[in-house]
Amino acid sequence: MQVSAYLNYPGTCEEAFKFYEKALGGKLESTFTFGDTPAAGDVPSDWKNKIMHARLTFNGSEIMGSDAPPDRYTPAGGFSMSVQAGSPEEAERFFRALSSGGKVTMPIQPTFWAARFGMLVDRFGIPWMVNCDPPAAQ
């Protein structure tokens, strides 16, 4: 069994997933818009190019997402996306990339449990934790 996050955006999914593709070194495997569906004729013209589904893979993981219509969108809350880095340098690289244009809520630093740990909310409103285990635990 695999569990994946499915993120919703208020019309910024395409921009967010291109940002994550670069920040995480991933690959955008698939995207399709509301206009690409059999129901395209019923989609408002200003929503046809919004993302109905996107899938990004990176380091054996995946995240998926879509744009939620305005009456169905709720800002992210009550969770954090968590990235486990393989080295302190990789953790710092992920943290710098993901925090670009966002808000750092805990600077990346060594902690008693990690070689590096930091928290942020990216420019799309998604909360992230970046962690790198200490050398003995890796």
N, C-alpha and C positions, 0 to 999 in steps of 0.2 A: 504494500500500500504506500502511496505517496500523497502527501498533503501539500498543496500549493496555495499561495496567497492570490486572491482576486481583488484587485484594487479598482475603485471607481473614481472618476474625475468629472469635473463640471464642464467638460469640453476641451480639456488639455491632455488627454491620454496620449495622443500621437507625439506631442512634444515631450511628455514625461518619459515615454518608453524609448525614444531616441536618446534622451539624456541618460537613462539607466543603461542603455546599450553601451554607450561610451564610458560612463562612470564605472561600470562593473566588468567591462571587457566581455560583454555578452553578445548574443546574436538574436536579433528580432526574427523569430521563426515564422510568424504569420500575423497579418493584420487584415481586417476587412471592415468596411464602413457600413453604416446603416443604408447607404445608397447601393451597396453591393448585394443586398438581400432580396429575396422574392417580394418582400413588402415595401420595396423602395418607392412605389407609387403612393404609399400612405405616409411617407416620411416627410416632414416639413422641409422645404428647400434649404433652410439654414442649418439643418441637422444631417443632410445627406453625406457630408464629408467627415462627420464625427465617427469615432471608432466604436464599433459594436463589439469587437473582440481583438485583443492583441496578446501575443505570447512571446516572452523573452526567456531564453535559456542562458545560463552562465554557471561554470564550475559544477555541473551536475545538478543544478537547481533550476527552478523556473518560477516566474511570476507571470500572472495574467491580469488583464484589466480591460476596462471599457469606459466610455463616456456615459454618464447617467443623465437622462433627461432632467431638465431643471426641477420638475416637480418630484423627482425621485432621488436627487443627489443629497447626500448628507456628508459634511466634512469628516475626515478621518478622526478617530478617537478610540481610546481604550485598547490600543495595541501598538506594537512597534515591529517594523521589519528588522530582522537581525541578520547581519552578515558576519560569518566566521572567516577571518583572514588566516592565511597560512604563515605569515611572518609579520613582524612589527611594521616593516616597510610597506607591505601590501595593505595592512590596516590603515596606515596613515594616508596612503594613496586613495583608498576607497573613501575615507573620511573627508579628505580635501575635495574630492570630486563630488560626492553626494551633498556636501554642505555648501557648495558654490551657489550663491544666491538664496540660501536658506538661512536657518537660525540654529546656531550651536547651542545645545542645552547643557552639555557637559563636554568640555574639551577632551580630545583624545590624549590619553596619558597612561602610564603604568598604574596598576591597582594591585591590591593584595591577591586578586584572583586572575589577573590577566597581564600579559606583557604590554598590551594596549587595549584600552576601552574608551569609547566616546559615544555621545548621543547627539542627535540633531533632528531637526524637522526640515525636510528638503523644500525647495521653492514651490513645490506642488502641494504642500501641506501634509506629506507622508512622514511619520516619525520613523527614525532608523536608529539602531544600535550597531556599532562596529566593534567587534571583539577579536582579540588574538590571544590564544592560550599561552601560558608561560612555556618556555622550552621543554621542561620535563613532561608536560602534558600533551605536547604536539605529536 
